Amino acid sequence: MLVNIVSSNKVKLVDAIHNVIAYLKVRKTIKWDQKR
């Protein structure tokens, strides 16, 4: 049981990190578009 909880938390953490990276990339591209 404990292993399942830890692995699911890891997956959630990885998903959150990917979401943050994607969000930062989108924000960067939006800033570049605004500069033009």
C-alpha positions as CSV (number, residue, x, y, z in Angstrom):
1,M,0.0,0.0,0.0
2,L,2.7,2.5,1.0
3,V,4.6,1.9,-2.2
4,N,1.5,2.6,-4.3
5,I,1.0,5.9,-2.4
6,V,4.6,7.0,-2.9
7,S,4.6,6.1,-6.6
8,S,1.3,7.9,-7.2
9,N,2.7,11.0,-5.4
10,K,5.8,10.8,-7.6
11,V,3.5,10.8,-10.7
12,K,1.6,13.7,-9.4
13,L,4.8,15.6,-8.7
14,V,6.1,14.9,-12.2
15,D,2.8,16.0,-13.7
16,A,3.0,19.2,-11.7
17,I,6.6,19.9,-12.8
18,H,5.7,19.3,-16.4
19,N,2.7,21.7,-16.1
20,V,4.9,24.4,-14.6
21,I,7.5,24.0,-17.4
22,A,4.8,24.1,-20.0
23,Y,3.3,27.2,-18.3
24,L,6.6,29.0,-18.2
25,K,7.2,28.2,-21.9
26,V,3.8,29.5,-22.9
27,R,4.4,32.7,-20.8
28,K,7.8,33.2,-22.5
29,T,6.3,32.8,-26.0
30,I,3.5,35.3,-25.1
31,K,6.1,37.8,-23.9
32,W,8.0,37.4,-27.1
33,D,4.8,37.9,-29.1
34,Q,4.1,41.1,-27.1
35,K,7.6,42.5,-27.8
36,R,7.0,42.2,-31.5
